[in-house]
Amino acid sequence: MFAVSLNIASPFLSKERVHGNHIGKKRSKEIKAHTATINDISFEDREYIGSCSDDGTVVISNLFTDEKLKFEYHRPMKAIALDPQYSRSNNRFATGGLAGQVLVLTKKSWVSGYNKKVLREGEGPIHSMKWRTDLLAWANDAGVKVHDMKTDRGIAFIEKPKGIPRPEVLLPHLVWQDDTVLVIGWGTSVKVAAIRTDSSQGLNGMQRSISAASSEKYVDIVGSFQTGYHISGIAPFGDLLVMLAYIPEEDDGDKKISTSVSSRQGTAQRPEIHLVSWKNDVLTTDALPIHGYEHYKAKDYTLAHAPFSGSSNAGGQWAAGDEPLYYIVSPKDIVVAKPRDTEDHIAWLLQHGWHEKALAAVEAGQGRTELLDEVGTRYLDHLIIERKYAEAAQLCPKLLRGSPSAWERWVFHFAHLRQLPVLIPYIPIENPQLSDTAYEVALVALTTNASFHELLLTTIKSWPPTLYSASPVISAIEPQLNSSSMTNSLKEALAELYVINSQYEKALSLFAELLKPEVFEFIEKHSLHDAIHDKVVNLMLLDCKRAVHLLIQHRDIIPPYEVVEQLLHASKSCDKKYLLHQYLHALFEVDIHAGKDYHDMQLELYADYEPRMLLPFLRTSQHYRLDKAYEIFAQKEFVKEQVFVLGRMGNAKEALSTIINKLEDIQEAVEFVTEQHDDELWDELIRQCLQKPEMVGMLLEHTVGNLDPLYIVSLVPDGLEIPKLRDRLVKIVTDYRTETSLRHGCNDILKADCVNLLVKYYHEARRGVCMASMDEEAQGARVNEGSSRTGDRSSTLRNLEMKSRTRCGARCCLCFDPLSIQDMSFIVFYCCHAYHQSCLEGGLDSMKSNSNARDSDDGSEDDDGSPSGESRMRCVLCTTAAA
């Protein structure tokens, strides 16, 4: 055989075309058995082959020996089927032909010759026959019958599809998919019959539709569909079906089926191989380049497969390790088809442009790992040719994986195509890490178009700065600073690059111009306070509160006059007066004198934005012009502020008149007069109030404690009606009584407190005085520290004891000898000074010589309880100090 490769589009099968007039070098055997057309052949376990012919003979030959059996029937024989156990079942086989008989021949066991048995006859010629295990199926003009050879009973009869031409034109095709599934292809109809052994429903929920001749087995039609072509052959392919399709003619480009074969010649289409499911889902369709196909009819093609259906061990398909083969036979060609291996399948997918499926096959482990690089490269090339740059970029991480050289090659290729921006989001920054040039080329590519600037900014923020040098990118951006192509994203990207390059002041200028919120942290982080002199307005616009805090905190670097000048000359559309107000107000709260040159301006700003702060400002500041302030308040009609300024100007009467006539607030007027400490103002207040009767009553209510109400009443003209005068007088009297009662109560409390304190003082004076020395006191203190605490009462007693200790440490305050001298009396005074009696008497005598002694009354006692005849003892030190 001589094989020629064909370019057949199939992901499942590869084909070879074998010409009948060539002999290959492969091992082959030629069997000369018939003198006319061979209609059917049947194999058994790959050892015996049976064939039948129009010459009326049936021949069974051994493929490996010269053994051959020949049977003569004198009528054309159309079908033959060897028993799957032919060599072990007395060489049994079945055959049939135009005579319409289904013959079963079995070799006699005791004599030579064969037993012949007719299974069925009288139903028309036998066109096809297939034997599987104990089941024999054949097709005649009426339909398809299934016979159980083990029980010698018919199982079912399946009628011929309606509308199908006579079998001589469109032959029926039978194939066993496995031991219990028979597939029937006839004309344009396909039926799948399952052999059952119980009375349950058929597969897929289909009801039993064929009457069974046996109670043990029956047939269910588990699949049925119509095709759009004539069936010239059918074979199993796993769970799928291989269909040899014949398309007789074409009308307006659409393929149509006719129930009769056209007598015209040269109009047939190429035969096709269809791979379908039982539901007629087409997985693939292949057109076969058969020589002379235009002149062939459906019956001129045959589809066979190996292992053939006679082998039950192979399940009707192929055994493990066997290579399944399909033969498409035509009058001039034999096309051999076999399943492709993985690499063939991948190559076929690539050849037909199904790169995604080829990639999926490689990733699933189908083929060598090296194929991934080849498939990936071809896939990317294909996408680039199709201008699907974004899709190609998205696939790069999967296809290029960890190869730095491959990544760099594609980076530069995308750059050459000016499509690098679509690849940048997928460029790896680690595992693998590319050369710094690749990253720099990528970033520079993003600076050329405004639509890429946002991506540039995102990329700079996400890529570690160690991957590339910022200088080339900065050089590409700086020429655009003053051009129309400059965008905010590009400015921010440039600022980030300045930061990477440690050019912080340049970065600050751009951040401030862009009003970035993080500019304040940036200033503090890099100590850029000296660089914000010309950025006051931008900082204030960004965050007024934080900017004011920053400017005031560093007012030694940025003085107030610079801030005010920049805000006054701000060219941007902003409320510069409000910004001035915020700054000057905060400055005033920190240092009232720092902005004294702008206090007149500050008055106007307070009047516009925060009037409630005017009075505190007027009371605190001394750096504003009173006439200017009064003019502002008069325009704004701020009455209280006018009153304060008039008071400052010394025009107290006008200020009082303004309070009474405009504010009509007597309490405010009373407070104002009280603050002025001017008695004439009280008379002025009374005089102006007497002109308004309703104000007289209010004056009576608010002057209690300042003026005598009777004095005001005495000045009221006779006949003047004062609203609610009676109630107000009652209130005045009641308040006076209440005040008097409170005073008496306070005096009683004060007296009681004095008595209690005197009693306490007396009791304290009666307490003894500790005469311990300093050493004893120290020793006692150590003992007290080491002992357990005895509670609050003991603590109180110790405190009282400490208060009563002598001031001289148990020594005489005159001679400084210890008091505890034997046979010597001593005297201790409440002031804690102690004396020897003799020292004290001597001291007193010296004092008497310098002053006049006072004699005590006869028969009476002094305050200290001594008799009148005795001298009064006094503390020398205290008496001397008092003198």
Buried (B, 14 or more C-beta within 10 A) or exposed (E): BEBEEBEBEBBBBBBBBBBEEEEEEEEEEEEEBBEEEBBBBBBBBBBBBBBBBBBBBBBBBBEEEEEEBEBEBEBBBBBBBBBBBBEEBBBBBBBBBBBBBBBBBBBEEEEEEBEEEEBBBEBBBBBBBBBBBBBBBBBBBEBBBBBBBEEEBBBBBBEBBEEBBEBEBBBBBBBBBBBBBBBBBBBBBBBBBBBBEEEEEBBEEBEBBBEBBBEEBBBBBBBBBEBBBBBBBBBBBEEBBBBBBBBBBEEEEEBEBEEEBEEEEEEBBBBBBBBBEBEBEEEBBBBBBBEEBEEBBBBBBBBBBBBBBBBBEBBBBBEEEEEBBBBBBBEBBBBBBBBBEBBBBBBBBBEEEBBBBBBBBBEEEBBEEEBBBBBBBBBBEBBBEEEBBBBBBBBBBEBBBEBBEBBBBBBBBBBEBEBBBBBBBBBBBEEBBBBEBBBBBBBBBBBBEBEBBBBBBBBBEEBEEEBBBBEBBBEBBEEBEEEEEBBBBBBBBBBBBBBBBEBBEBBBBBBBBBEBEEBBEBBEEBEBBEBBEEBBBBBBBBBBEBBBBBBBEBBEEBBBEBBBEBBEEBEEEBEBBBBBBBBBBBBBEEEBEBBBEBBBBBBBBBBEBEBEBBBEBBEEBEBBEBEBBBEBBEEBEBBBBBBBBBBBBEBBBBBBBBBBEEBEBBBBBBBBBBEBEBEEBBEBBBEBBBEEBEBBBBBBBBBBEEBEBEEBBEEBEEEEEBEBBEEBBEBBEEBEEEEEEEEEEEEEEEEEEEEEEEEEEEEEEEEEBBBBBEEEBEEBEEEEEEEEEEEEEEEEEBEEBEEBBBEBBBBBBBBEEBBEEEEBEBBBBEEBBBBBEBBBBBBBEEBEEEEEEEEBEEEEEBEEEEEEEEEEBBBBBBEEEEE
